[in-house]
Amino acid sequence: MELVPLGPDFGVEARGVSLIDVAASDRCYRAVREVFEEHSLLLFRDQEILDDVQAAFSRAFGPLERVKIGSQGVGTFYNRLHNLAPDSGLVPETHRQALTARANQLWHTDSSFKPTPALTSVLSGRVVPEHGGETEFASTRRAWARLSPSVQERLRGAVVTHAYAHSRDQIDPGLATQPERTALPPVKWRMTWPNPVNGRIALYIASHAYALDGLGDAEARTLLDELIAGATLPELTYLHRWRRGDVLMWDNRATMHRGRPWPQDEARSMVRTTISAVEADGLAEIRP
């Protein structure tokens, strides 16, 4: 396996290995898992992208999360993110699928709003627009390391509230439905997530986060906004321009990401599988 750097001190393209290799070989999985723990973001190019292949690869890393209520693919393992209409045309910009794409353009961390957060996400490009539609990543490990020791000490034990509805309300107050709000009440996590393999600490924040224990609402929002802005300076991020056959996986414990806009007269279709974190992934470290 050859590793080619992608971002500034995080992220690599893994050459000479396929999704099928990882699913079929424990030795191959262990090698890729080691790279994942170290680099947080992995790119596999020119892959055979089928639902069952993506699911088999994903299962090697842990239990698959089922798609939540209100999303395309609900109840399955496949979160289908697209702007395609049932009649094979494209949905209008006011359609729920288009609004969801806009919400995904906020910096976020997958499933931080769930009772069991995500270890990693695997995203495959099925239909890629000619212009735009990139996915951008930031390392929250690097963000933590850039903070002063005094700020680190202040934040190390901080407890943050995350809610799905909070990020959706930033786009449209009606985007998160009442059934979604009921099924996904706010949850609390510590602001830092140490990696149990190498001990490296990462900030655990993003657009689902909105409150900190012990702080007023305005002060908490200001602090979170400042932390996100500092973590996502352009010189600190990696922008992935999709090609057909690309598969990305990232560590939700140690990164934030966002989709980028694309012309709404162009089709875009992505499929995400999400792997739930287990105790070995450091869950005890982020429980309040």
C-alpha positions as CSV (number, residue, x, y, z in Angstrom):
1,M,0.0,0.0,0.0
2,E,1.3,3.4,-1.0
3,L,0.3,6.5,0.9
4,V,0.1,9.9,-0.9
5,P,-0.6,13.0,1.3
6,L,-3.8,14.9,0.7
7,G,-4.2,17.7,3.3
8,P,-1.9,19.8,5.5
9,D,-0.7,17.2,8.0
10,F,-3.7,15.0,7.6
11,G,-5.4,12.8,5.0
12,V,-3.8,10.3,2.6
13,E,-4.7,8.6,-0.6
14,A,-4.3,4.8,-0.2
15,R,-3.0,3.3,-3.4
16,G,-2.7,-0.4,-4.1
17,V,-5.7,-1.5,-2.0
18,S,-9.4,-1.7,-2.7
19,L,-12.6,-1.8,-0.6
20,I,-12.9,-5.5,-1.5
21,D,-9.4,-6.2,-0.2
22,V,-10.2,-4.7,3.2
23,A,-13.5,-6.5,3.5
24,A,-11.9,-9.9,2.6
25,S,-8.6,-9.8,4.5
26,D,-8.1,-9.1,8.2
27,R,-4.4,-8.4,7.5
28,C,-5.4,-5.7,4.9
29,Y,-8.0,-4.3,7.3
30,R,-5.5,-4.0,10.1
31,A,-3.1,-2.2,7.8
32,V,-5.8,0.3,6.7
33,R,-7.1,0.7,10.3
34,E,-3.6,1.8,11.3
35,V,-3.5,4.4,8.6
36,F,-7.0,5.6,9.5
37,E,-6.0,6.1,13.2
38,E,-2.9,8.1,12.2
39,H,-4.2,10.2,9.3
40,S,-8.0,10.6,10.0
41,L,-9.0,10.8,6.3
42,L,-8.5,8.2,3.6
43,L,-9.2,8.3,-0.2
44,F,-9.6,5.2,-2.4
45,R,-9.7,5.9,-6.1
46,D,-11.1,3.9,-9.0
47,Q,-13.2,1.6,-6.8
48,E,-16.0,-0.7,-7.8
49,I,-18.8,1.2,-6.1
50,L,-21.7,-1.1,-5.3
51,D,-23.9,-0.9,-2.2
52,D,-22.9,-4.3,-0.9
53,V,-19.2,-3.7,-1.5
54,Q,-19.4,-0.4,0.4
55,A,-21.3,-2.1,3.2
56,A,-18.8,-5.0,3.5
57,F,-15.9,-2.6,3.6
58,S,-17.6,-0.4,6.2
59,R,-18.5,-3.4,8.5
60,A,-14.8,-4.2,8.9
61,F,-14.5,-1.1,11.0
62,G,-17.6,-1.7,13.3
63,P,-21.4,-1.9,13.4
64,L,-23.2,-0.1,10.7
65,E,-25.6,2.7,11.7
66,R,-29.1,2.6,10.2
67,V,-30.3,5.8,8.4
68,K,-32.4,8.0,10.7
69,I,-36.0,8.9,10.2
70,G,-36.6,11.7,7.6
71,S,-33.6,10.9,5.5
72,Q,-33.4,9.2,2.1
73,G,-32.8,5.5,2.8
74,V,-34.4,5.5,6.2
75,G,-34.0,2.2,8.0
76,T,-31.3,0.9,5.7
77,F,-27.5,1.2,5.9
78,Y,-27.4,3.6,2.9
79,N,-27.9,7.3,3.4
80,R,-28.6,8.5,-0.2
81,L,-27.7,12.2,-0.6
82,H,-28.8,13.5,-4.0
83,N,-30.9,16.1,-5.9
84,L,-32.6,13.5,-8.1
85,A,-36.4,13.5,-8.5
86,P,-38.5,10.3,-8.9
87,D,-39.2,11.2,-12.5
88,S,-35.4,11.2,-13.2
89,G,-35.3,15.0,-13.3
90,L,-33.9,17.2,-10.6
91,V,-35.6,18.6,-7.5
92,P,-36.2,22.3,-7.1
93,E,-34.0,24.4,-4.8
94,T,-36.8,24.6,-2.2
95,H,-37.2,20.8,-2.1
96,R,-36.3,19.1,1.2
97,Q,-33.4,17.2,-0.5
98,A,-32.0,20.5,-1.8
99,L,-32.3,22.1,1.7
100,T,-30.7,19.1,3.3
101,A,-27.7,19.6,0.9
102,R,-27.5,23.2,2.1
103,A,-27.5,22.1,5.7
104,N,-24.7,19.7,4.9
105,Q,-22.7,22.7,3.7
106,L,-22.3,23.7,7.3
107,W,-19.1,22.4,9.0
108,H,-20.3,19.3,10.8
109,T,-19.4,15.9,12.3
110,D,-21.7,13.0,11.4
111,S,-24.0,11.6,14.1
112,S,-22.7,13.8,17.0
113,F,-26.4,14.3,17.7
114,K,-27.1,10.6,18.3
115,P,-27.0,8.6,21.6
116,T,-24.2,6.6,20.0
117,P,-21.9,8.8,17.9
118,A,-20.1,7.7,14.8
119,L,-16.6,6.5,14.5
120,T,-16.2,6.9,10.7
121,S,-18.2,7.7,7.6
122,V,-17.7,6.2,4.1
123,L,-18.9,8.3,1.2
124,S,-18.9,7.2,-2.4
125,G,-19.5,9.4,-5.4
126,R,-22.2,7.8,-7.7
127,V,-23.1,10.8,-9.9
128,V,-20.5,13.6,-9.8
129,P,-21.3,17.1,-11.2
130,E,-18.9,18.7,-13.6
131,H,-18.7,21.8,-11.5
132,G,-18.7,22.2,-7.7
133,G,-20.0,19.6,-5.2
134,E,-16.6,19.1,-3.5
135,T,-16.3,17.9,0.0
136,E,-14.0,19.9,2.4
137,F,-12.3,18.6,5.5
138,A,-10.6,20.1,8.6
139,S,-8.6,18.3,11.2
140,T,-9.8,18.9,14.7
141,R,-6.6,17.4,16.0
142,R,-4.7,20.1,14.4
143,A,-7.2,22.6,15.7
144,W,-6.6,21.4,19.3
145,A,-2.8,21.4,18.9
146,R,-2.9,25.1,17.8
147,L,-4.7,26.2,20.9
148,S,-2.6,27.7,23.7
149,P,-2.1,25.6,26.8
150,S,-4.3,27.8,28.9
151,V,-7.2,27.5,26.4
152,Q,-6.7,23.7,26.2
153,E,-6.9,23.5,30.0
154,R,-10.1,25.5,30.0
155,L,-11.7,23.3,27.3
156,R,-10.5,19.9,28.3
157,G,-13.4,19.1,30.6
158,A,-16.1,21.2,28.8
159,V,-19.4,19.6,28.1
160,V,-21.2,20.5,24.8
161,T,-24.8,19.9,23.8
162,H,-25.5,18.7,20.2
163,A,-28.8,18.5,18.4
164,Y,-29.8,17.6,14.9
165,A,-32.5,20.3,14.9
166,H,-30.0,23.1,15.7
167,S,-28.1,22.7,12.5
168,R,-31.2,22.3,10.4
169,D,-32.8,25.4,11.9
170,Q,-30.0,27.4,10.6
171,I,-31.2,26.6,7.1
172,D,-35.0,26.5,7.5
173,P,-37.1,26.2,10.7
174,G,-39.2,23.6,9.0
175,L,-36.4,21.4,7.7
176,A,-36.2,19.2,10.9
177,T,-39.7,17.7,11.2
178,Q,-41.4,17.1,14.5
179,P,-40.9,13.3,14.3
180,E,-37.1,14.0,13.8
181,R,-37.0,16.3,16.7
182,T,-38.8,13.7,18.9
183,A,-36.5,10.9,17.8
184,L,-33.3,12.9,18.1
185,P,-33.4,15.0,21.3
186,P,-30.3,16.9,22.4
187,V,-27.3,14.9,23.7
188,K,-24.2,15.9,25.6
189,W,-20.6,15.0,24.9
190,R,-17.2,16.3,26.2
191,M,-15.6,18.8,23.9
192,T,-12.4,16.7,23.4
193,W,-12.1,13.1,22.2
194,P,-8.7,11.5,22.8
195,N,-7.7,8.7,20.4
196,P,-7.3,5.5,22.4
197,V,-4.6,4.2,20.0
198,N,-2.2,7.1,19.9
199,G,-3.5,9.4,22.6
200,R,-3.9,12.4,20.2
201,I,-6.6,14.8,21.3
202,A,-9.2,16.3,19.0
203,L,-12.0,18.9,19.4
204,Y,-15.4,17.4,19.1
205,I,-17.6,20.2,17.9
206,A,-19.3,21.5,14.7
207,S,-22.7,22.8,13.5
208,H,-24.8,20.4,15.6
209,A,-23.2,21.8,18.8
210,Y,-24.8,24.9,20.4
211,A,-24.5,25.0,24.2
212,L,-21.8,24.5,26.8
213,D,-22.5,23.6,30.4
214,G,-21.8,26.5,32.7
215,L,-22.0,29.2,30.0
216,G,-24.8,31.4,28.8
217,D,-26.2,30.8,25.3
218,A,-24.5,33.8,23.7
219,E,-21.1,33.1,25.3
220,A,-21.3,29.4,24.3
221,R,-22.2,30.2,20.7
222,T,-19.4,32.8,20.4
223,L,-16.9,30.3,21.7
224,L,-18.0,27.5,19.4
225,D,-18.0,29.9,16.4
226,E,-14.5,31.0,17.2
227,L,-13.3,27.4,17.6
228,I,-14.9,26.3,14.3
229,A,-13.5,29.3,12.5
230,G,-10.0,28.7,13.8
231,A,-10.1,25.1,12.8
232,T,-11.3,25.7,9.3
233,L,-9.0,28.5,8.0
234,P,-8.5,27.8,4.3
235,E,-4.8,27.0,4.7
236,L,-5.7,24.2,7.2
237,T,-8.3,22.4,5.1
238,Y,-8.4,19.8,2.3
239,L,-10.9,20.3,-0.6
240,H,-11.7,17.0,-2.3
241,R,-12.7,17.3,-6.0
242,W,-14.7,14.2,-6.8
243,R,-14.0,11.7,-9.6
244,R,-16.2,8.8,-10.5
245,G,-14.9,5.8,-8.5
246,D,-13.8,7.8,-5.5
247,V,-14.5,6.6,-2.0
248,L,-13.6,8.7,1.1
249,M,-13.6,7.6,4.7
250,W,-13.0,9.9,7.6
251,D,-12.7,9.8,11.4
252,N,-15.6,11.6,12.9
253,R,-13.7,11.8,16.2
254,A,-11.0,14.0,14.7
255,T,-12.4,15.9,11.7
256,M,-15.1,18.2,10.5
257,H,-16.4,18.3,7.0
258,R,-18.8,20.1,4.7
259,G,-20.2,19.7,1.2
260,R,-19.7,22.6,-1.2
261,P,-22.4,24.1,-3.5
262,W,-22.9,23.0,-7.1
263,P,-25.1,24.3,-9.9
264,Q,-28.6,23.0,-9.3
265,D,-29.1,22.1,-12.9
266,E,-26.4,19.4,-12.5
267,A,-27.1,16.0,-10.8
268,R,-25.2,14.9,-7.8
269,S,-25.7,11.6,-6.0
270,M,-23.6,10.3,-3.1
271,V,-24.1,7.3,-0.8
272,R,-22.9,7.3,2.8
273,T,-22.5,4.4,5.2
274,T,-21.7,5.3,8.8
275,I,-20.0,3.1,11.4
276,S,-21.0,3.6,15.0
277,A,-18.4,4.1,17.7
278,V,-17.9,1.3,20.2
279,E,-16.2,1.3,23.6
280,A,-12.8,0.5,22.1
281,D,-13.0,3.8,20.1
282,G,-12.9,5.9,23.3
283,L,-16.6,6.4,24.1
284,A,-15.9,6.6,27.8
285,E,-13.6,9.6,27.3
286,I,-16.4,11.8,25.9
287,R,-19.3,10.8,28.2
288,P,-20.0,13.7,30.6
